Amino acid sequence: MNNRQKITNKLKRFWKILGPGLITGASDDDPSGIATYSQAGAAYGLSTLWTGIIAFPLMASIQQMCAKIGLVTSLGLTGALKKNYPRPVLYLMLLFSFPAIVMNIGADIAGMGAVGNLLFPSIEATYFSVVFTIILLGLIIYLPYQKIAATLKYLCIVLLVYLIVPFLYKQDWLAIAKATFIPTIAFNKEFVSIIVGILGTTISPYLFFWQATMEVEEMNHKKKHLMVDKKIIHEMKQDVDFGMSFSGLVMYFIILTTGTVLFNGGIHQIDTVEQAAMALKPLAGDLAYLLFAIGVIGTGLLAIPVLSGSLSYIITETFGWEQGLDKKFHEAKAFYAVIAISLILGLSLNYIGISPIKALIYTAILYGMTAPVLIAIILHICNNKKVMGDFTNSRRSNFLGFSALIIMTVSALVLIYFQISGD
């Protein structure tokens, strides 16, 4: 076997390892994320680039914990909460999760519809939104889990478009390096809001639930639930690390694109997702605009099944209903009904006058405010020997997990202070 074949075989094996971690990471860069990162870049230039370096190890450590909970307990995060915590904790989590996820779905659908209208101006955005909703609902209900997972896995490739755009025009790489490694912090409500938004959309509570549940689905599909060992944990960590680094890289390049092209072009306020795409057209050319627009639609198709699936798993696990993307519709009617309702409710937000970009950023901020509670619970579960056995957290995992908890808690408290004081 020559070197080329060896490299090819290694890449094939690595691609097989990739699954829930890659999909979770890629879905993190949904239209909500794109909107938040675009607004950060447009409003503050390169000043928030450093968040990409800070966010990656934090998000990777939390997602690894969630994945490990799924692998070790064979339960989703909701199931683990239900089994080990008082019911009020579970219901409080559900109360916070439902509106945030539905708003996120609605804003993503609206963003996709608006960008579809940009590409085909003769067709109204609302028609695109309805069509995308119907297509997504049909695919989620009628495709088995294996096909959904494979489709989502390949849809991740769409995100590569954001890595191309910054190289289509001249950059000051020295300034970019400084902004990346030397944090800039402004103590005012607007800047803190965007930081909480960035943290909230990168370390999103719905991803915690999706990650744990998808590990269980993957285990059930591969019939590995009786064989959890260090090798499986190691493969999971590779998958999560790659997915989160991919997500962080895309986030970094979106801020870089808008922080140079839009900010330097005098565009400091983005009110809609399509504005972010349109603003690039005269400043960076048709190709950058087209790639950005296609990326929004691709990431929406990737993220909305994750969002609606997460919500459905949360609700069905809470009430003990039959669940699973590997189940057919007649086997888990309540599970698919929740998915359908969440998509319809999300679509309906387009008709009650909520600005998509505001909904997206408010969603990210709401995630940023609620994530600390869930991170604390995840840390508690992962350090509980009765639940995790020999797979409790390492010192490194605890250090990163508690760092995420402290950073997100402090950010949320500072934002609350600014909201109350009005500064």
N, C-alpha and C positions, 0 to 999 in steps of 0.2 A: 504493500500500500504506500503510494507516494505522499509527500507532504500536503499536496493539494486535496487529496481524498481525505486525509486525516483532519484537515481544517474544516472541510465540508461536513464530515461526520460529526465533529464537535459542535458546529453551528446547528446542525439538525437536532442533536441531543438537547442543546440549550433551548432551541425553539420549542421543543416538546415540554421542557420544564416550565416554560412561561405559560401562565394561565390567569388565575384570579388576580395575582399581583399586577400583571401588566394591564389587564382590563380595568382594574380599580384605579391605577395610576393615570391611565389615559383618560378615563371618564372624568377624572378630577379637573381636566382642562376643557370643561364644557362651555357653552356660550356664556354661562354665568361667570366662569373663571376668566374667559376671554374679555368680557365686559369690564370686570374688576381690574384686571391687569392693564387693559387699554386705558382706562380712566387714570390709573396710577401713573402710567407713562406719559400720557398727555398732560396731566396736571403738574407733575413733579419731575419730568424729564428722567434722568438716570438715578434720581435720589432714592428710589426704592429697589434698585437692582440687588442690593445686599440681602434682601429678604429671600432670594432664591437660595443663597448659601446657607442661611439660617434654617429655612423651612425644611430642606431635604432630610437631614438626619432626624429631625423631630417627627415628620410625617412617616418616615420609613419605620422608626421604632414603634410608633403607635399601631401602624398597620400590621407589623410583624406580631405584636401582642394579640391583636384581633384574630389574625390567621391562626395563631397557636391555640387560642381558645377554641376555635372551630375544630382544629385537628384533634386536640386532646379530649375535648368533651363530647364531640360529635353533635354539638348544639350550636345554633346561631347565637349571637350576642344577646338577643332578646331572651332566648331560652335559658342562657346562663344567668341572666339577671332575674328571670322568673323563678329559677330554682334556688338561688342563693341570696336574694334580697327581698325586703318587704314589698308588697304590691304597690303601695303609693309611689315608690321610686320608679317602678315600671310605668305606671300611668302618667307620672310627671314627664318622663322621657317621651312617651307617646304624644302627650299634649304639646310639647315643644316641637317634636319632629314633624308631625302631620302638616301644620300650616307652612313650615319652612320648605319642606320637600315639594308640596303642591305648588307653592309660589315659584320655586326653582323650576319645576316642570313647565309651568305656564310661561315663565320668562324665556326659557329655552325654546319652546315652541314658537313664541312670538319673534324671537331673534332669528330663528331659521326661516320663518315666513317672510320677514322683512328682507333678509338677504336673498331669498328666492326671488322676491320682487325686483331687487336690484339687478339680478342676472337676466330676468325676463320681465321688463317693465310693463308689458301689456297685461300681465296677470296680477291681480291684487294680492297683497300680502296675506290677507285673511284666507284666501283660497288655498294658498300654499300651506298655511298653518293647519287647516282642516285636512288636507291631503296627507301631510306628514304624520298627523295624529292617527289617521286611519291606517296608513302603511305600518306604522310602529305597532299599533294594537294588533293588527293581523299577524305580523311577524312574531310578536311575543306569544300570542295565543297558540299559533299553529306550528311553530318550529320547536322541536325538542331541544333540551338544554345543550346537548353536544353541538348542535348546529348554531345555536345562539352564541355559545362560547367561541366557536370557531369564527363566526361572522364578526363578533366584537373584537376578537384578536386581530383580524386583518384590517378592520376599520381603524385600528390604532395607527396604521401607516399614514392615514390622512393628516395626522398631527405633524408629520415631517415638513409640511408646507411652511410652518412657522419658523423652521430653522433655515429656510432658504431666503425669506424676505429681507433680513438685514444685510445680506451680501449683495443685494441688487443695487446698492448705492454706497457712497463713500462714508466711512466711519472714522471717528477719533478713538482708536483703540486704547490709547493711554488713559483718556478720560473714562472710558468704559471700565478698564481695570481698576482704577481708583474707586469708582462708584460701587464696584462689585465687592471689594474687600475692605473699604472704609465706610462704615455705616453713617448715614445722614439721618438725624432725627429732629423733627420740629414738634414742639409741644403746643399744638393747637388742635381744635376739634376736627378740622378737615383732614389733616395729615394722620392723626390717630385713627380716624374712621377708616381711611384707606388701608392703613396697616392692619387693623382688625379685620377688614374685609379680605385682604390678601391671606392672612392667617386662617380666617374662617373658610375660605374657598379652597385652600390647600389641605387643611386639616379638618375636613368636613365630617360631622357626625354620621351622615347617611353612609359614608364610605366605611365607617367602622362596622356597621351592621352588614353591609354587602360583603366585605372581605371575609368575615367569620362564616357567613352562610355559604358563600361560594366555595370555601375550603371543604365544608361538609358535603356540598353537591358534588364537588370533584372527587372526594373520597368515596362517596356512594357510587359514583359512575365507574371509578376504577377499582371498586371493592377493596379499598385499602384500610378501612376503618378499624381492622383488628391488628394492623401492622405499624402503628405509629412508632417511629424510632428516630434516631439522630439523623439518619440519611434523609428521611422525609422532611424533618424540620429544616435541615440544611438546604434542601431544594426549595422549600417554601421561602426561606430567607433570600435566596438568589432571585426568585421570582419577584418578591416584594421589592427588593432593593433595585432591581432593574426597572420595574414599573414606576416606582417613586422617583428614581433618577430621571427617567424619561419624562415624567410629568413636570418635574422641577426644571428640566432643560427647556421644555416648551414654554412654561411660565416665564422663565428668564428671557427668552427670545421675543416673546410678545411685549414685555415691558421695554426691552431694548429697541424693538421696532417702533413702538409708539412714542417712546421716550426720546428718540432721535428725530424721526420723521415728523410726527405730529407736533411735539413740543417745540422743536426748532422751527417748524413752519407756522408757529403762532396759534396753533389749535390746542387749547388747554381744557376744553370742556367737551366731553362726549356724552350725549343724551340718549343715543340709541346705538345698538350693535351695528346697524347698517351705516351709521355715521362714521364709525371707526374704519369700516371698509372703504367708504366713499372718500374719506379724508386722505387715504393713502393714494388714491388714483392720481390727482394732479401733482402730488409731491414725490411719489415713488414709482409712478408708472402703472400702466394697465395690468401688467403681470402680477405685481405685488397686490394690487386691488383684487384681482381674480383669485389668486391663491388664498388670500385672507377670507374672501367670501365663501369659497369652497370649503375651507377649514371650518367655518362656523356651522355649515350644514352637516359636514361629516362628524364633527364632535357632538352635535345635537343628536344625531342618529345613534351614536355610541353611548351618550350619557343618559338619555331619557329612559331606555330600558333598565339601566342601573338604578336610577332614581325611583322609578315606579316599582321595580322589583324589590328594592330596599324597603320601601314603605309597606308593600304587601307582606313581606316576610316579618316586619315588625308587628303588624296588626294580627296576622294569622298565628304567629307564635305566641303573642300575648293571650289570645283567646282559645288557643289549642285547636285551631281549624286545620284541615288538611292543606298542605302547601308544597310548593316545589316547581321550578321551571322544567324539571324532568317529568312532571305529571301532565297528563292530557287534561283538556278543559273539563270533561265530565268527572274526572277524578279529584279535581281541586277547584270547584266552581267559585268558592268564596275568595280564593287566592287570586284568580284571574279577574273576578269582579272588582276587587280592590284596585288592581292595576288599571282596569277600564275606567273606574270612577276617578282615579287620580289623574288620568290623562284628560278626561272630559272636564273635570274641575279646572285643571291647568289651562286647557284651551279656552274655557269660559272667562278666565281673567283678562283675555284680550279684548273682551267686549264690555268691560266695566270701567275702562279709563285709567287703569294702572300703567304707568310708563314702564316698558320692559327693562330699561337700564336701571331705573330706581328699584324695581322689584328684584333685579339681579343683585345689586349692591346691598340692598336691605337684607336679602336672603343670606349673603355672605357674612354680613355683620351679625345677623341672628345666629348663624352657625358659630361665629367667633365667640358669642356670648354664652352659648349652651355647651360648647365642646369641653370646657374645663370640668364640668360636672361628670360627663361621660368618661373623660380621661382618668379622673380620680377613681371611678368605679372599675375601669379596665385595669388600672394599676393594682387595685385591691384584689381583683380576681386572679391576676397573673402572679401575685405573691402568696396566694392561698394554696398551701400544699394539699389540702383536702380536695380542692378542685383540679389543680394542675399536676399533682404528683411530682414526678422527677423533672418536670418541664417548667418550673417556676422561673421568674425573671433572673437574668444575670445582673451583676452590678452595672454593667454598661447599659443594659436595657432600662434599668431603673433610673440611672442618671439622665438618660435622654428623655425618658417618660416624664420624670418630675420636672425636667427643664421645660418641656412642652407645657406641662400643667402651670408652672410658674409664669412663663412668658405670656401664655394666653389669658391667664387670670389677671395679671397686672395690666395687660393691654385692655381687657374688657372693663376693669375698674377705672382706669384712666379715662376711657371713653364715656363711661357713666358719669364720671365727675364733670367732664366737659359738657355733657348733655344737660346736667342739672345746673351747673354754674352759668351756662350760656356763653362761655368764653370762646 
